[in-house]
Amino acid sequence: AQSVAQPEDQVNVAEGNPLTVKCTYSVSGNPYLFWYVQYPNRGLQFLLKYITGDNLVKGSYGFEAEFNKSQTSFHLKKPSALVSDSALYFCAVRASMDSNYQLIWGAGTKLIIKP
Amino acid sequence: ETGVTQSPTHLIKTRGQQVTLRCSSQSGHNTVSWYQQALGQGPQFIFQYYREEENGRGNFPPRFSGLQFPNYSSELNVNALELDDSALYLCASSLSHSSYNEQFFGPGTRLTVL
């Protein structure tokens, strides 16, 4: 069965420090991986995705993520955190051969950036 | 460019009733997906519509049904409402049904079932 795990419910980081939000996945075949962010009272916003090619993917607002096939991980990173990065972050995966087009989501990680 | 819109914003129903939620996709997008997001959880995939046909479905019972119209807008219908149906319902549109396309989400409809 396909699944996504975000092992940390909450991550606390001081402003200016690097941040990492972890994600591991389980799918049959090749994965398509996504990160979305949800701000309070706003809809989910797409950050970045991995489809194929370079394992390091760059996205919106200075975020990047590294695909690691052997560890089945797709951790979200940013070199220097901003207070405005505080939000709820979701990792999601689709199996490339899934004819049902089902996008499986993690439970989310709350990121708190302290001034 | 108009983003994804959903209506209504909030809705209160009683157990056993039926509800219809509406979604307008982003301009140029022909695929719409619906999700249920319970409090404190990630979204759960309900189904996807591409060119007016359901082409993917998650683990939801048949009382969850949908429609997509020629202008690619969509409806989610839920019959025989249960208390556990209380959640945020999200609509998302994408350029096509291809699995690698990112989705663009509306603000959601908050459904409360009493």
Chai-1 contact restraints between the chains, C-beta under 6 A:
chainA,res_idxA,chainB,res_idxB,connection_type,confidence,min_distance_angstrom,max_distance_angstrom,comment,restraint_id
A,Y32,B,S99,contact,1.0,0.0,6.0,A-B,restraint_1
A,Y32,B,Y100,contact,1.0,0.0,6.0,A-B,restraint_2
A,G43,B,F105,contact,1.0,0.0,6.0,A-B,restraint_3
A,G43,B,G106,contact,1.0,0.0,6.0,A-B,restraint_4
A,G43,B,P107,contact,1.0,0.0,6.0,A-B,restraint_5
A,L44,B,F105,contact,1.0,0.0,6.0,A-B,restraint_6
A,F46,B,E102,contact,1.0,0.0,6.0,A-B,restraint_7
A,K49,B,E102,contact,1.0,0.0,6.0,A-B,restraint_8
A,I51,B,Y100,contact,1.0,0.0,6.0,A-B,restraint_9
A,F90,B,G42,contact,1.0,0.0,6.0,A-B,restraint_10
A,R94,B,S99,contact,1.0,0.0,6.0,A-B,restraint_11
A,S96,B,S99,contact,1.0,0.0,6.0,A-B,restraint_12
A,N100,B,G56,contact,1.0,0.0,6.0,A-B,restraint_13
A,Y101,B,Q48,contact,1.0,0.0,6.0,A-B,restraint_14
A,Y101,B,G56,contact,1.0,0.0,6.0,A-B,restraint_15
A,Y101,B,S99,contact,1.0,0.0,6.0,A-B,restraint_16
A,Q102,B,F45,contact,1.0,0.0,6.0,A-B,restraint_17
A,Q102,B,G58,contact,1.0,0.0,6.0,A-B,restraint_18
A,L103,B,F45,contact,1.0,0.0,6.0,A-B,restraint_19
A,W105,B,G42,contact,1.0,0.0,6.0,A-B,restraint_20
A,W105,B,P43,contact,1.0,0.0,6.0,A-B,restraint_21
A,G106,B,G42,contact,1.0,0.0,6.0,A-B,restraint_22
A,A107,B,Q41,contact,1.0,0.0,6.0,A-B,restraint_23
A,A107,B,G42,contact,1.0,0.0,6.0,A-B,restraint_24
A,G108,B,G42,contact,1.0,0.0,6.0,A-B,restraint_25
